[in-house]
Amino acid sequence: MIGTNHEHEPTSMTLSPVEAIAAAYVQESGGDPEEALRAAIADALADLTEWERRTRRAERLVSRGYARGLVGGGIADHGETGGRVLKPAP
């Protein structure tokens, strides 16, 4: 059960994270639940798109590291040494 404050609105202390986020979207939309749902979906899709972009970039960097010889324990410089692999000092 959701707790209430003196104004009969849900209190954030008793809301689950999902309920708190939903309440914030409804409040931001001026109390329009349909608008709040659209905004939440739009934000989720934007976050997913950004996550996918970062994942693809990380995969490219990993692939580039393997192509430059990182597998052998060296440290790739990514340009400062012209792509040579630097080996740690013994």
Backbone torsions as a table, in degrees:
resi	resn	phi	psi	omega
1	MET	NA	137.9	-179.6
2	ILE	-83.0	131.1	175.9
3	GLY	-75.3	163.7	179.5
4	THR	-131.5	155.6	173.9
5	ASN	-94.5	-169.9	-176.5
6	HIS	-66.1	-20.6	-179.1
7	GLU	-95.2	9.8	177.8
8	HIS	64.7	32.8	173.1
9	GLU	-109.0	151.3	179.5
10	PRO	-60.2	141.3	176.4
11	THR	-93.9	144.3	-178.0
12	SER	-69.9	-21.4	-178.8
13	MET	-69.5	-23.8	-176.6
14	THR	-108.5	0.6	-178.6
15	LEU	-89.1	145.1	170.9
16	SER	-71.6	164.8	178.0
17	PRO	-56.4	-40.2	179.8
18	VAL	-65.0	-43.6	179.4
19	GLU	-64.7	-38.9	179.9
20	ALA	-65.1	-42.3	178.5
21	ILE	-65.1	-44.8	179.4
22	ALA	-61.2	-43.6	179.8
23	ALA	-62.7	-39.0	179.0
24	ALA	-65.0	-41.1	178.1
25	TYR	-66.0	-40.5	178.8
26	VAL	-64.9	-42.8	178.9
27	GLN	-63.0	-43.9	-179.0
28	GLU	-63.8	-30.5	-178.7
29	SER	-87.0	8.7	-180.0
30	GLY	73.4	24.6	178.1
31	GLY	90.7	4.4	-179.6
32	ASP	-89.8	104.4	-176.1
33	PRO	-63.8	-33.1	178.4
34	GLU	-67.4	-43.0	176.9
35	GLU	-64.7	-39.3	178.4
36	ALA	-62.1	-42.6	179.0
37	LEU	-63.7	-44.4	178.3
38	ARG	-60.8	-43.2	-179.7
39	ALA	-65.1	-41.3	179.5
40	ALA	-64.1	-41.9	178.9
41	ILE	-66.2	-43.7	179.0
42	ALA	-60.4	-43.3	178.4
43	ASP	-65.3	-41.2	179.1
44	ALA	-63.4	-42.5	178.5
45	LEU	-65.6	-39.1	177.1
46	ALA	-63.5	-42.7	178.0
47	ASP	-64.5	-40.9	178.7
48	LEU	-63.6	-43.6	178.9
49	THR	-61.0	-43.5	178.6
50	GLU	-64.8	-42.5	178.4
51	TRP	-60.9	-43.7	178.6
52	GLU	-63.4	-40.8	178.3
53	ARG	-62.0	-44.7	179.7
54	ARG	-66.6	-37.0	178.4
55	THR	-64.3	-45.4	178.4
56	ARG	-61.2	-41.4	179.3
57	ARG	-63.6	-44.1	179.3
58	ALA	-62.7	-40.4	178.1
59	GLU	-62.7	-40.4	178.2
60	ARG	-64.0	-42.3	179.4
61	LEU	-64.4	-39.7	177.5
62	VAL	-64.3	-46.0	179.3
63	SER	-60.5	-43.2	179.5
64	ARG	-63.1	-38.9	178.3
65	GLY	-63.3	-41.9	177.5
66	TYR	-65.9	-39.5	-179.6
67	ALA	-65.8	-28.9	-179.4
68	ARG	-89.1	-0.4	174.8
69	GLY	98.4	19.9	178.6
70	LEU	-64.9	-21.3	-176.1
71	VAL	-60.3	-31.3	-177.1
72	GLY	-78.2	5.2	177.2
73	GLY	97.0	0.3	177.8
74	GLY	-79.0	175.4	178.6
75	ILE	-118.2	117.6	179.5
76	ALA	-74.2	144.6	-176.1
77	ASP	-95.7	-18.3	179.9
78	HIS	58.0	45.3	170.4
79	GLY	119.7	-33.1	-174.9
80	GLU	-68.1	-25.5	178.8
81	THR	-116.2	23.0	178.5
82	GLY	69.8	26.8	176.7
83	GLY	89.1	0.6	178.7
84	ARG	-69.7	155.4	178.5
85	VAL	-96.2	129.6	178.8
86	LEU	-94.5	130.7	177.5
87	LYS	-96.8	139.4	178.4
88	PRO	-64.2	149.0	178.2
89	ALA	-68.9	144.1	-180.0
90	PRO	-68.5	NA	NA
